[in-house]
Amino acid sequence: MNCTPLFKKAVQAGRSLGLTDVASVNNILKQLADTAVKKTPLILEANKKDLARMSESDSRYDRLMLTKERIESIADDIRKVAQLPSPLGRVLSESERPNGLKITRMSVPFGVIGIIYEARPNVTFDVFSLCFKSGNACILKGGSDAIYSNTAITGIIRDVLLKNKIDPDVLILLPAGRNETSQLLNAREYVDLIIPRGSRGLIDFVRENATIPVIETGAGICHTYFDADGDREKGRKIVFNAKTRRVSVCNALDCLVIHEKRLSDLSYIIEPCASKEVIVFADTKAYKALKGNYPDKLLRKAVKASFGTEFLSYKMAVKTVRDFDEAVLHINKYGSKHSEAVISENKSVLSLFNNMVDASSVYSNTSTAFTDGAEFGLGAEIGISTQKLHARGPMALEALTTYKWIIEGSGQIRS
């Protein structure tokens, strides 16, 4: 399919968004939230068709699955976005030059944002609400595994836009084909920014093949370091929550790093994980500490591939370290710069960890499960950026704007 006509429509529709006042935008988002809940049976029926084509053992299955509760949560996030201040037209800086020129730096939309994502139909709602509120048109390229869900959701959104006399082409869903992906990655005349959401393979493909600026929302290989001065009750709760709350998300725990002085507490710390049948890949020292203290059927000896792996399932690695420096070295080597945590009662250790660990979100004595736009008070998120240019961590409204310089004069000319 030739996508150029669709790209052109998105550009034109995006320009018209500048004529829509903030109150109208917020009202439309509230209507969308109510409509999503009302249309829950339609969405779930479409989602059921997608789920029927995927094995329940697939790590993407949970991400693909929608439920009544999840749709209500999505609607709540849309309402939160509606309540947030507009990110547009903000004066970021202003000054007056000696020659009388007034120079203002003001926030503006990117224009058209392309999103490439896999089995996450919730992204369709999240992306639209954030792009619409920030004045951007969006072109979505979902995977074939969620085509029925995405089609149903985009249909609902476009209906709400039409009822409010907004050009529905501010949201375009491309067919789920590879050729369409290639066209989107090279639509330099029409698309201002590409954001991939999905596996490491997808993100690498987008980065290597796009001719448009890309913001990486990388894989989440997340660690929690239990320090020599860690509180084992806190550790027990935090590790269980970070690992098992929802295993298919990018902020789930993949590797517990433990100080060798606390190996005697290791079985107590991870004991609750056995109730969820979490398979543990333990290094030599940790394996010895866990043998006979953690179910044999769930205990494995770690291999090289056990570290630096995003499991997206009920699996977890355990790495023993001699000291704090080795812990940081391991995390920086095998992490993906997403979310890392430390459990310690030593203030010096907490401060050093915050300064030395290279990640977009660094936690002290709490679960990495909080890396989420809504939890950070951003309403929703378009992704978790693991890069350092423009945006880092949960990306929401502010990250979907750039800026322009406004220069006002009274007849000045440059000598």
N, C-alpha and C positions, 0 to 999 in steps of 0.2 A: 504494500500500500504506500502511495506517495503521501507523506505526512505534511508537506509544505503548506497546503491550504489550511490545515488545522493550526499549524504554527502561526500563520498570518492572522487567523481569527483570534488566537490567544493574545497576540500583540495588540490588536485593535481593542479587544475587550478590556485588556489591562489598562490601556490609556483612559478608558471611560470610567474606571474606578476612581480616578482622581476627582470626578464630579459628584461622587457619592459622599454625603456628609456622615460624620462619625455616628450620630444618633441612628441613622438608617442602617448603617453597618451593624451596629449592636443589636438593633431590633431584628434584623434578618438572622443573625446568629442565634438569638433566643428562639425564634421561630423554628430554625433548623434543629435545635436541641429537642424541642417539643415534638417535632415531626419524626425525628429519629426514634424516639420512644414509642410514638404512635405506630410507626411502621415496623416495629420490632418483629412481628411475625413474618413480614415480607423479607426482611434482612436475614433472619434465621433460616428461612426456607432456602434462600440462595446460598447461604453459608453451608448448609447441610449438603448441597450438591458438591461443593468444593471439598468438604471433609470426606465425602464418600470416595473421592479419588486419591486420598492420601492415607498411608498406613498410620495407625495410631502410635506405632513405635518410632515414627519419624520425629526428629527433634523439632521440626517446624510445626507439628500438629497443634500444639498448645497455642502457638502464636496465631495460627490460622483460625482457631476456634473462637466463635462469638457466642455469648450467652445473653440472656435477658439482663443479668447483673452487669455484664461488661458493657452492654449498650447503654445502660443507665449511667454508668461511670463515664463513658465517652460523652454523653449528653451533658453531664455535670461539668466536664472539662470545657466543652464548648461554651457553656454559660459563664464559666470563669474567664474565658478569653474575652467574652462580650463585656465583662465588668472592668477589665483592665484599661488603663489609659491608652489612647492611641499613640503608637510610636512615631507617627508622622508629623512633620512640621515642627519638630523640637529644635530649639536653638542650642546647638552644641557648643558654639563659641561665637563671640562677636567682638570686634575691635574697630577703632577708628584710627586710620593712618595719619601721619603728619600732614599729608596733602588733602585731607578731608574725606577720603574714600572710606565708606563704611563697609566692612567685610564681615559677613555672617556665614557660619557653617551650619547647614540645616539638614535634618534627617529626611530621606526620601525613599521610596520603594526601589527595589532592584529592577522590577518590571515584569519579567516572565521567569519563573523558577521551574526547572524540571526535576521531578523526583522519580528515582528508579528504586523500586523496592520489591521484596519477595512476599512471602506468605503472611502479610500483616494488614488485613483489611481495615483495622482501626486507624492505620496511617492515613487512609483516604479522608476520613473525617478530620483528623488532627491537622493534616497539611492544609486542607481547604480553609479551616477556621483561622489558622495563623496567617496564611497568605492573604486571605480576604481582609482580615483586620489590618494587615500591614500594607494593603494597597497593591498586592502582587497578583497577577494571573498565575495559575499553576497548570503544568502539563504533567500528568501522572502516567507512569509506565510501570504498572504492577505486573507480577508474574502470572503465568498461566494457572498456577495452583490456586489463585484467589480470584479468578476472572468473574465467576458468578457473583461473589460477594461485592467486589469492586464495582461491577456494572450496576447492581442494585443500589448501592450507596450513592454513586455518582448520579444516578437517575433521580434519586430523592433530593439531592442537593440542587441539581439543575431545575427541578420543579419549583423548589422554594425560591430560587433566584428569579425564575420567570414570573411567578406570582407577584414579585416585588419590582417587576420591570427592570431587572438587572440583566445585562447580557450574560447568558449562561455559559458562554465560551471563556469566562474567567476561570472555568474548570474544564479541562479536557482530559479524557481517559483514552490513551492510545491502545490499539490492539496488542495482545500479548505475544508479539513476535520478535525475533532477533533483529530483523531488518528495521523494525520501528525503533528499537533501542539504538542501533547504529545511527539512524537519522537524527534522533534526539541528541546524541552525543556530539553531533557535528553541525547542529543548527545554529551556527554562530550569528547569523543575521537576525535571529528571532529570540533566542533563549539567552538569558544573562547569567544564569547560575545553575549548576547541576548538584544535587544532593543525593547520594546513594544511601540506601538503608538496607542492610542485609548481611550476608555472610562475608567473610574475608575475601572469598573468591570474587563475589560481585563487586566489592569495593575496589579491589585491585584491577579488575577489568575496566571499570569506569575510569579510574585514575589514569590507566595506561592508554585508553582509547579516546578520551574526550578531548575536543579542541576548545572546550568552554571551561571557564574556571569551575573547580570542583571543591566542595567542602566535604571532607571525609567524616562520616559517622562510623567510626571503626568498630571492629569486633571488640567485645568486652571480655578480656582475659583478666579476671579480678582476683586479687590476693587479700588475705587478712593475716597480718603478722601478730602472733601472740608472744609478747615480750616476756623477759625474765620477771618483770614486775607486773605482769598482767593479772587481773582479777578473774579467777576461773569461773565464777558465777556469771559475770558479764560475758566472758568468752563463750560459755556454753549457750547462752541465749542468742548472742550475736551470730555465731557461726551457724547455728541451726536456721536462723531466720535468713541469713544471707545466702545459704545454700538451697533451702527447700521452699522458701516462700513462693517462688515461681521460677522453675529451673530453666525455662526457655528464653528468659530475657537477658539482655546484655549486661545487667548489673549483678547477676548471680555470681556467687563465690565459686571459683574454680580451683584455687590452691590455698590451703592453710599452711602458713610458714610458722614454725614454732621453735622457740629457743630451747636448746638441748637441756637446759636446767629445768624445764617444765615438762619434760616427756612423761613424768609420773602422773601429770594431770591430763594428758592427751586423751586417754580413753573416756574420762569423765566429760571433757569438753565436747567430744563428738558423739557421745552415747546417744543423744536424741536423734541423730541422723539415721541410726539403725532402724527406727520406727518408720522411716520413709524409704528404707532399703537403699540407702546411699552407698554406692560402691566406692571404696577408698583405695587409692593407689599410693602406698606409703613407701618412702625411701627406707634404706636398711635400718637405721636407728628407730624410725617411727614404726616400722613393721614389727620390730622386736618388742616395742612397748605395747603394741596393740594385739599381738598374737595371744589369743586366749582371753582378751578383754573386749574384743569387737567380733561380731559374728564372722566365722571363717568363710562363709559363703559370700560375704561382702568385702573381704579383705584381699587385696592383691599387692604384689611387689611392683613398685614403680619402675618404669623404664624411661629412657630419655624423652620419648614422646608424651609422657604423662605431664610434663611441664611445658608451659606455653601453649596449652590446648584450651580452647573454649568448649566445654563439654555440652552445654545446653541440655543437660539431662541429669539424672540422679547419680552423678559421678563427681569425685573430688580427689585432688592430689594432696599429699602432705609432704612438706619439705622441712627437714631439721637443719637448723643453723647454729653455729658456735656463738655468734654475737650479733649485735645490731647491724654492724657494717655488712656482714654477709647477707643478712635479711634484705637490706636495701639493694645490694648488688644483685641478688636473685630476682627481686621484684622489677627492678629497672631493666634487667636482661630479658625476662620472660613476659612482662606485662605488655599491654597494648595501649597504655597511656589513658585508660578509661577511668577506673575507680579502684583505689587501693585503701586499705584500712590498717590501723594499728590498735592493739588492745594493750594498754599499759597504764599504771598509776604513777609512772615516773614522768614528771613534767618536762624534764630535759629530753627524754626519749620522744615524747609527743612533738615537741618543738623541732627536733632534728628530723623526725619522720616527715613532718609537714614541709620542711625546707628541702629535703634531699630526694624525696620520691617524685618522679616525673610522671604526673598524671593530671587529667583535667579535673578530677574530684578526689580529694584526699580526706579520709575520715579518721577521727579519733574516738575510740570506744563506742562505736555505733556501726550499724549494718550498711554495707554498700547498696542495699536494696533501695536506698533513698535517692539514688541518682536518677532523677525523673523531673521533667519540667514542672509538672503539677506540684510535686513535693517541694520544689524550690520556689514555689509561689509564682511561676511563670504562666500558669493557666493550663498549658499543654506544651508539647515539644514537637519539633520537626525532626529531631535526632539528637544524638550525643556526639558532639565534635571532639575528635581525639587529636586534631591538629592545633597549631598555635597561631595561624594566620586568620584574622578577622573574628572568628568565633571559637570558643572552647567550652566543652562541657555541654549541658542541656541548652539547646538552641530554641528560642521562641521568638516573640515579636521583635525585640530589639535587634536580634541577629539577622532578621530578614529585611533590614534596612541598610542603605548606604548613606552617603551624604553628598550634597552639592554646595558649592560656594556661591553666595549671593553678594554681588558687589554693586553698591549704590554710590553714584557720584552726582556732581552738579556741574559737569562740563569739563572736568579735569582731562588733560592729555599728558602723555609721558614724554619727557624731554629726551 
